[in-house]
Amino acid sequence: MKLLYAVIGGLAATAAMTAFLYLLSFATHRVMKVIRILGTMLTNRTQPDGSLSQATSTKVYGTVAHYLVGIIFALFYIALWHSGVGLINASWGFLFGLAHGLIAMFLWYLFFLVHPRPPLIALRTYLITLVFAHIVYGLVLTYTVYLLDKPDYPFWS
């Protein structure tokens, strides 16, 4: 059952986080399209001018990798809750999302550091935005698991 919760919650939370980043990208005209950034870096298809790849296969690789990582992190959240660390509520969803965002910021920074041809984006802005995106992830994952698990306490506690 926990695996099913992780899959459903991980997909919902990753979709919400991705939508958040795409909306910000649209609103600010900055490159924050995580799926294209990830796909471009995984397939090493950074364009000669430093822009992201437009290839369909790049988007497929980025999407699959992004959603798989989302499900894996959902498993970590659920394992923490079921081992007695925190509650399935908004406060803990925010805290887990914040911690997750800081970890993601560090890992993305390392990925850009070691990648042979990283895309040319406003990295500092992207990394800071990832922290907020992962807070969205944490809240959506927590709420989804809360709805599935039905604990005997309120979500907004």
C-alpha positions in Angstrom: 0.0 0.0 0.0 2.9 2.4 0.8 4.3 1.8 -2.7 1.0 2.7 -4.2 0.8 5.9 -2.1 4.4 6.7 -3.2 3.5 6.3 -6.9 0.3 8.3 -6.7 1.7 10.9 -4.4 5.0 11.1 -6.2 3.3 11.6 -9.6 0.9 14.3 -8.2 3.6 16.2 -6.4 6.0 16.0 -9.3 3.3 17.3 -11.7 2.5 20.2 -9.3 6.2 21.1 -8.9 6.7 20.9 -12.7 3.7 23.0 -13.3 5.0 25.6 -10.8 8.3 25.8 -12.6 6.7 26.0 -16.0 4.4 28.8 -14.9 7.3 30.7 -13.4 9.2 30.2 -16.6 6.3 31.5 -18.6 5.8 34.5 -16.2 9.4 35.5 -15.9 10.7 34.5 -19.3 13.6 32.6 -17.6 14.6 29.1 -18.4 13.2 26.9 -15.6 11.7 24.1 -17.6 13.1 21.3 -15.4 12.2 18.5 -17.8 14.0 20.1 -20.8 17.0 21.1 -18.6 17.2 17.6 -17.2 16.7 15.9 -20.5 19.2 18.1 -22.2 21.8 17.3 -19.6 21.1 13.6 -19.4 21.4 13.2 -23.2 24.3 15.7 -23.4 22.4 17.6 -26.2 23.2 21.2 -25.1 23.0 23.3 -28.3 26.2 25.1 -29.5 24.8 28.4 -28.3 24.1 26.9 -24.8 20.4 26.5 -25.2 18.3 23.5 -24.4 17.5 20.7 -26.8 14.1 20.7 -28.6 14.3 17.0 -29.5 11.3 14.9 -28.5 13.6 12.1 -27.1 15.2 14.7 -24.8 11.8 15.6 -23.4 11.0 11.9 -22.9 14.2 11.2 -21.1 13.8 14.3 -18.9 10.1 13.4 -18.1 10.8 9.8 -17.2 13.8 10.7 -15.1 12.0 13.6 -13.3 9.0 11.5 -12.5 11.0 8.5 -11.3 13.0 10.7 -9.0 9.7 12.1 -7.7 8.4 8.7 -6.9 11.7 7.7 -5.2 11.6 10.8 -3.0 8.0 10.1 -2.2 9.2 6.7 -0.9 11.6 8.5 1.4 8.9 10.8 2.8 6.6 7.9 3.5 9.4 5.9 5.1 10.2 8.8 7.4 6.5 9.2 8.4 6.0 5.5 9.0 9.2 5.3 11.1 7.9 8.0 13.4 9.6 11.1 11.9 7.0 13.8 11.6 3.3 13.6 10.8 1.4 13.6 7.5 0.4 17.2 7.8 1.1 20.6 6.2 3.8 21.7 8.7 5.8 18.5 8.1 5.1 18.6 4.3 6.6 22.1 4.3 9.6 21.1 6.3 10.3 18.0 4.3 9.8 20.0 1.1 12.3 22.7 2.3 14.9 20.1 3.2 14.3 18.2 -0.1 14.7 21.6 -1.9 18.0 22.3 -0.3 19.2 18.8 -1.2 18.0 19.2 -4.8 19.7 22.7 -5.0 23.0 21.1 -4.0 22.7 18.1 -6.3 21.7 20.3 -9.3 24.6 22.6 -8.6 27.0 19.6 -8.6 25.4 18.3 -11.8 26.0 21.6 -13.5 29.6 21.6 -12.1 30.6 18.2 -13.4 28.6 18.2 -16.6 30.8 18.6 -19.7 28.4 21.0 -21.5 25.8 22.4 -19.2 23.1 24.6 -20.7 23.6 28.3 -20.2 20.8 29.4 -17.8 20.6 31.7 -14.9 21.8 29.0 -12.5 21.5 31.0 -9.3 17.9 31.9 -10.0 17.1 28.4 -11.1 18.6 26.8 -7.9 16.8 29.2 -5.6 13.6 28.6 -7.4 14.1 24.8 -7.0 13.8 25.2 -3.2 10.3 26.8 -3.6 9.3 24.2 -6.2 10.2 21.4 -3.8 8.2 23.0 -1.0 5.2 22.8 -3.5 6.2 19.1 -4.0 6.3 18.5 -0.2 3.0 20.0 0.4 1.2 18.3 -2.5 2.8 14.9 -1.7 1.8 15.3 2.0 -1.7 16.2 1.1 -2.1 13.4 -1.4 -0.8 10.8 1.1 -3.0 12.4 3.8 -6.1 11.9 1.6 -5.0 8.3 0.9 -3.9 7.3 4.4 -6.7 9.1 6.3 -5.0 9.8 9.6 -7.1 10.8 12.6 -5.7 14.3 12.8 -6.3 17.5 10.7 -4.0 18.2 7.8 -3.6 21.9 8.7 -1.9 21.3 12.1 
